[in-house]
Amino acid sequence: MSVAFIGGSDPIRRLLALVERVARTDSTLLITGESGTGKERIARMIHEKSPRGRYPFVPVNCGAIPDGLIESELFGHEKGAFTGAVSQRSGRFELAEGGTLFLDEIGELPLSLQVKLLRVLQEKVYERVGGSQPRKANVRILAATHRNLEQMVREDLFREDLFYRLSVIPVDIPPLRLRVTDISLLLDFFVNRWVEEGRGDPIRFSPEALRRLCLYEWPGNIRELENLVERFLVLKGGETIELSDLPEKILGGTSTGSTSSDGPGNRDTRDAGTSAGRPLDLADLLEGESIDMPAYFLRLERAMIEKALARFSGNKTRAAAFLGINRTTLIEKLKRLEGLPPDHT
């Protein structure tokens, strides 16, 4: 079954157009985006649409493998290479021969392994642990991260030469809060999928509940939305989900990242919603109105941009980084929104 990426918003249309173009090449790609945005799904789409699509797609979560084992996992090892290596073992590069190796959470790769990965990218060869025979790496590498690798480079946590070698073509996935027009499509998709798998009876969302879901910031992105749908199918199967059924964190506009254990970066992000420090909530703009949804989403987008710019004193680079988009994209959005008649926003 081919992989699909659900959405019809402008950011997703641009993303899917880019996927079509880069899939035809053999270039190394760096896929960026917050946790839960669907980085592995995009990687699988690129693989399926590429000339390597009939060969293996091998994912590796670099953050889930202990530092002492990841070299063996990637490159394999010879018998006796280390204590416990009782037989020869193929690594992920061998398993992906002819196809695609997806290195998820590449920012977690130890510096010692970053050097060896750079060599593979440059010379297309590697050795098994404990071996000396060069082996050809006939694979395409797709990497992904939710971390800011440029900042890690500045902090000497990630090699600069590897960063530029990986990011030949950057592919950035927008967070769900910047594609709210896709929420209803995603809800339908997940409901239909769970029902087809026999996990519950169909559910519907009232207009008020849907409106509140569109105001929520979704710190967990698509994964959080999917989990919410599954929960409702189990608990409210066959019913209509009303506003009062939504979790308190959605009703109150708070996010799962609002605990006191968050780092300073997360606290700054939360504070950018309003001057009171709560996440963006536009309910006050909608009191007593019947909702024209296209105009409503434009108002939501404009308000989010204005709040971000106000937070960072008009600095477009910092505002764009907070919103999870490129600076040029922010400038394009500003031009488009400023060109609309007042009654559209």
N, C-alpha and C positions, 0 to 999 in steps of 0.2 A: 504494500500500500504506500502510495506516495505521500510525502509530508506536506502539510498545508500550513500556512500562516494566516490566521484570521484577521481581517481588518480591511476597511475601505477608506480610512482617513488619509489626508494628504501625506503625513509622515510615513505611513505604511506603504502607500503607493510608490513613494520615492524609494523606500527600502527594497521593495520587491523588484522594482525596475533595476536597481543596482545589483541585486542577486542574479537576475537574468544575465547581465553583462559580465559579471566577474566569474560566473559559473563556467563560461566558455574558455576561460584562461586557465593557466596552471600556476598562477601567482600565489604567493603566500598571503594570507589575509589575517588581520587582527580584528576580531569581532568584539565590540565593547558594548556595555550596557549594564544597568543595575541588575542585582539578583532577581531572578524570576521573570525577566523580560523575554526569554526564549532564545538564548544564544545557541544552545545545542540544536534547537529546531532549525534555526537559520543555517547552521553549519551542515545539517543533514540535507536541507533543500539544495544548498550549493553543490554538495557531493552528488546528489541524485541527478541534477541537471548538467553535470560535467561529463566530459568524456570518460572519466574514471568511475562513473556511476555503477557500472556492472562489477566493479571490484569492491573489496571490503571498505566499510567505514568503521574505524576503530577509535572510540572515545577514551580519553584518559583524563581523570580528574587529578591534576597535579597536587591539589591540596589535600587529597584523601589518602595519599601513599606516604609512608614514613620516609624521611630523608635518606635513610640507609638502604632503602629498597628501590627507590625510584629509578636509579640508573639501570639496575637489572630489569625492572619492569619495561623500561623504554628500549634498551638495547639487547636484552637477553644476557645469558651468562654461560660459560663453559663449565663442565664438570670439575669440581674441586676449586672453583674460583674463590670461594669463601666458605666458612663454616656453614654447613647445611646445604651446600650446592652439590647434591648427590647425583645429579644428572644434568645434561645439557638442557637449556631452556631457551625457547624463542622469545624475543621481546616484542613489544607492540609495533615497532618499525617493521619487523618481519611479517607480523600478522596482517599489517596494512599494505603489504606489497601490491603495487599497482593501483592502490586506491587512495584513501584519505585518512590521515592521522589527525584527530581533533584533540588538541591540548587545551583542555578547559582549565580555568584558573591558573593561567601561565604565570601570573604574578607570584604564585607560591613556589615556583621552581627555585631550588637552592642555587646560589651563585656558581658553585662548582659545576653544576649541571648545565647552567646557562652557557658556559664556554663550550661544552661538548655539543649542545644543540646548535649553537652558532656554526660550528664546524660542519655539522650535517647539512645545514641550510646552504652553506657556501660551497662545500666540496661534494655533497651528495654521497658521503661514505661515513661509516662508523665501525666500531669493533664491539663485539660482545665483551662483557666484563670477564676478565681473565684470559681473553684471547688477543691475538695480534694480527689476525687475518682481516684486512679491510673488507667490508660488505657494502654493496651498493644499496642506497636508499632510494628506491623508485616509488616515492610517495609524495602526495601533496600535503602540506601542513597548513591546517587552519588552527589558529589560536584564539582564545577568548579570555576575557577578564572583566570583573566588575570594579577593579581597582584602577587608580590613576597611575599608569606606568610612567608617564612623564615626571610626575612628582617623585616616584620611586627612583627614577634615574637621578634626579637632583639630590636625593638622599643616599645615593650609592647603594641602593637595595636592588637595583635592576641594571643590567649592562646596557649602556647606551647603544652600542653597535648591534646588539640583539634586538633592541626595541625598534630601531630603524629597519632592520632586516625583516622583522615580523610584520611591521605595519606598512608593507608595500602598498596595500590597498586597505584603508580602514573602513570597517562596516559598523556603523553605530545604530543600535536599536533603541528607539525612543521609549521612555517609561510610560506606563499606562496613564498617568495623570496628564500627559500631553497628547493623548489620543482618546479622549473621553467619548468621542462619537463612535468608537469601536466597542464600547462596553456592552451595548444591547446585542451586537452580533456575537460577541464572546459568550454572553449569557446563554443565548440560543444554542450556540455550538456545544457548550459543555452540558447543558440540560439534555440535548438530543443524544449526545455521546453516552452519558451515564444511563439514560433510559434504554438505549439500544443494548447496552451491556447488562441490562437487568438489575441496575442498582437502585431503582426506585421509580415512582410514578412521576409524570411530567409536573413541573411547577411553572407558575407565571409570576411576574412581578408587577405590582400596582404602579401606576404612574408616579405616585409619591415616593415609593421605594426606589424606583429606577432613578428618579431625580436626585435622591440622596446618595445613591451609589456613584453618580456622576460627579458629585461634589467632594467625595472622599479622595484622599491623596494616594491610596494604594501603595504603601511602602513595600509590600511584598509583590507588587505588580501582578502579572497574569497568574502566577502560581497562587497568590492569595485569593484572587477571584475564583479560580478553579476550586480551591478548597472550600470556599464559601458555598458554591453551588452544590458540591457533594454533600456538605453538611445539611443543607436545606432539603435535598432529595431524601436523605435518611429521616429527618425529623418532620418534614412538612410535605412529603410526597403527595401529589394530587391536589394541592391547595394553592391559593394565591398568596404570595409573600407580601405582606403589608409593611408599612413604614415601621410599625411597632415591633415587627419580627426581626429587624436588623440588629446586629450586635451593637453594644453601647459605644464601642470605639468608632463605629461608623456614624451612629446617631449624634455622637458628641463631636465628630470631626477630628478625633484624636487618632494617632497612628500607633502601630505596634512598636515604633522606634522611640517612644516618648518616655522610656524609663530613665531613672537617674543614673544608670550605669552607662549610658551612651557617652561617647567621646565628644569633645568640643565641636568637631565637625558636624555631628548629627544635631547638636543643640542649635548651631547656627542655622542649619537648614530648617529646623522647626520654626525658629523665630522669624524666618523670612516671610511667613504667611501673612501676619498682620502685626500692627504695632503692639498689640496685646500679647504677642508671642504664641497665639494659637494658629493652627493650620488654616489655610484659606477657606473661607465659607462665604458663599455668595447668596445665601438665603435672603438676606436683607434686600437684595436687588430684585427679588422675585415676588415680594409680598403683594397679594391681591391681583396678580397678573395671570392670564391664561398664557401658557408657554408656547412660544414659537421656537421649536427646538433648534433649527439652524442658527437663528439670531441669538438664542440662549448660549449655544456653544461658542459663538464668536465673542460674546460678552465675557464668558468664562476665560477664554484664551487671553483676551485683552487685559482682564483684571489680573491674571496670574503674571503676565509680563510686566504690567505696571508695578505690581507689588515687588517683583524681583528687582526691577530697576531702582525702585525707591529704597529697597533694602541695601543695595550696593552703590547708592549715591550716583546713579546713572551710568555706572561702569558696565558697559555691554558685555565685556569679556567675562566678568565675574557673574553677571546675571545669567548669561547663556550657560555657564558651567553649572550654576545652581538648578536651572531648568532642565539640564540634561541634553542640551542641543548645542550645535556649533554657533559661533558668533555670527557667521554669515547667514545662517538660518534665522537667527533672531532678528537681524537687520531686515531680511526679506519679510518676516512676519510683521514687523513694525510698518514697513512700507505698505503692505497689503491692508493691514487694519486701519492705518491712517487714511487710506484712499477710499474707505467705505463711507457711505452716507451715515449721519448720526443715528437714524432710526434703525440701522442694521446692527448697532452695537450698544 
